[in-house]
Amino acid sequence: MSIVRGAIIASTIGMASSVSAQEETGVSYLFGVDIVSNYVSNGVTQSDGKPAIQPYFEVGFNGFYAGTWMSNVDFGDNDDWEIDLYLGYRNLLANDLFVDVGYARYLYDHSGDCCGEAKLTLGYPLTDQFGVTGYVAYNPESENFNRNMTLAYEPTPDFGLAAVYGYSDSYAHEYWSVGASYSFDEIWSAGLKYEGSGSGDEGLVFRISLGNLQTPLVRLLAAPFQR
């Protein structure tokens, strides 16, 4: 099995903490926490250039999943936390095409319900070490689209590289990133990305992660909770 295909399969089953338990119940769990030097979404800081703590939890069953992802934010107002609730279905088809269809709702601790997006991600392993994904999200309330493409390369099972290029209607700009991720073991990983956009670059963003989603390519290519 190729590294890229294996990583996409890992994202599909949710990197369950117990394989035997998953086989018995069909239920998988995805959980952990990221600490980042700057929370950047679509090339724009959401934490005013300051560090953020981002816990997440997801439960899956036969390809269907539901979960939550959170982060502290700083917009210069009364909101301190973003809480994302999401659900969907993901699977790896017989032709190695990875499909993820879902919906996410974005809430804040003070202002409340913000908005929601329907999302589609398609991923495909081009070779044993190269993979590509296409992503599109649509907000029916604002009628805005967000779309991007990711190219990923995993030279070893512990080390991955990825480049992202996209366009956000909400910000009316293009955005991009280039990054690397390294897994120290089954629960710890770290990453470094350069984040930029047509509105100005946010620069380098460092991440350290604790959880059961540490495959480098999954972190860079198919992480379901990142916008």
N, C-alpha and C positions, 0 to 999 in steps of 0.2 A: 504494500500500500504506500502511495506517495506521501511525503510530508504534508504537502498542501491539501490533498484530499483528506488525510487523517485529521488535519486541523479543522477543516470545515465540518467533518463528521463530529468532531468533539464539540463544536458549537451547536450542532444540531441536537445532540443528546443533552446539552446543558452542562457538560463536565460534571456529571453526578459524583457526589462525594463517596458513594458506595455503589460499585458496579453490581455486586450481588443483590443489594437491596433494590436496585432499579430493575433487575431481571425478574425479581419476585413480585414487585408491585407495579412496574411500569411508570413509576413516579421518579422524576429527577429534580435535583435542587442545584441552584446556582446562587452563591452568596459570597460576600467579601466587602472590602473597603479599599478605595483608592485615596491616596493623598497626593494632590497635585500642587505645583507652585503657582498655577494660574488656571482658573476654569475658563476655557475658551470654547465657544460654540460658533461654528460657521465663521471663524476668523475674528470674532469679537469677544473680548473679555466679559465675563458675567460676574466676576469677583473683584473688579476694579484693580486687576493686576496682582491681587493678593492670593495666598494659598487657599485651598479648599479641601474639605473632607467630603468624600463621596461614597457612602455606603449603598449597597444594593442587595436585593433578594429576589429570586425568581423560582417558581415551581413549574414543572413541565409534566405533561402526560401524553404519550403517543404523538409527539410533535406539537401539541397545543401548549401554550405557556401563558403565564400571567406573572407580573412582578412590579416592583417599585424601585426607583433609583432616586437618590436625593443628593443635594449639594448646597453648601452655604453660598450665598450670593451677596453682591453689594452693588446696587444701582443708585445709591445715594438717596434712597427713600426708606420706607419702614419694612421692606421685605428683607428677611435674613436667610430664608431657606426656600429652595425650589424642591418640589415633590412631584416626581413623574410617576404616573400609573399607566401601565401598558399591558396589552394582551395581543396574542396572535398565534400564528402557526408557521413552523419552519420544518423543512425536510430536505434531504438529499435525494434527488431523483436518480433513476437508473443510469442516466447519461452523465452523471456526476454534476449536474446542475443543482446548485444550492438555491432554495427559494425560501424567503421569509416575508410573510404578509402580516401586518399588524396595525394597531392603532394605539397612540399614546396621548395622554391628557396631561397638561402641564398646570400645576397649581403652585401658589406661593403662600407662605405662612400668614401674611397680613392682607394682601390684596385678593387672595382667593383664586378662584378658577380663572385661568388666563385664556387657554386655547387648546386645540387638539390637532393632531395630524394623522392621516392615514399614510402608511409607509409600505414600500416594496423594496426588497433587496434581492438581487440576483448575483450569485457568485459562481465562478468556474475555475478549476485548476488548469492552467495552460500547459504546464509541465509538472514534473515532480517537485519543483521548487518555486515556480511562479504561479500566482493566482491573480484574478481580477474580479472586482465586484462593481456593480452599478446600483445606485441608490436613488430613490425619488420619494419625496414626502409632499403631501398636499394638505393645506389648511383650508377647509371649506368655508370657514368664517371670513377669512381675509382674502380667500381665493389666491393665495400665494403658494408657489412651488419652491422646493429646495431639492437640488439634485447634485450628485457627485459621482466620481469614478475613482476607484482605488486600485493601484497596482502594488502587489506585495511579493516579496522575495524572502524565502526562509532557507539560508545556506546550511543551517544546522537545526536540530530539533529544539534547541534552547535560544536561538537568536533569530530575530526577524526584522525586516526592513519594509517600509511602506511609504508610498507617496499618494496624496489625495488632491484632486482638483474638482471644484464645484462652483455652483452659483446659487445664491440665495435671493429670492424675490423680496423677502422681508427687509433685508439690508440693502438691496439693489446693488450688490457687488459680487465679484468673484472671490473665492477663497481657496487656500491651498495649505498643505502641510507636508513635511518630510520627517519621518521618524524611525526610531529603532526601539526594539523591546528585547529584554533578556530575562529568561526564567532561571532563578537560582535553584529552585526545587519545585515540588508540587504545589506549594502554597505562596511562595514569594516571587515577585518579579519587579522589574523596574523598567522605565522607558524614558526616552528623551525625544521631543518633537520640536520642530520649528514651525510656528503658526503665522500665516500671513493672509492678507486680503487686499482688495482694491481700495479699502478705506485706511490702510496702514497696517504694519506688521505688529503682532503682539510679541514676537520673538520666541526664545526658547522656553519650553514648558517641560518640567521634570515631573515624573510620576513614580511613586512606589506603591505596590499593591500587595494586599494580603487576601487570599481567597482561593477558591477552587477553579478559577478561570485563568490559568497561567501559561497556556500554550501561546507562544509569541504571535503566531499568525492570527489566532483568534482575537488576541488583544488588539491587533492592528487592523484586522480585516473584517471580522464578523461579530464583534461585540454587540449584542442586541440592545443594550440599554443606553448607548451613546447616540446623541443627535448628530 
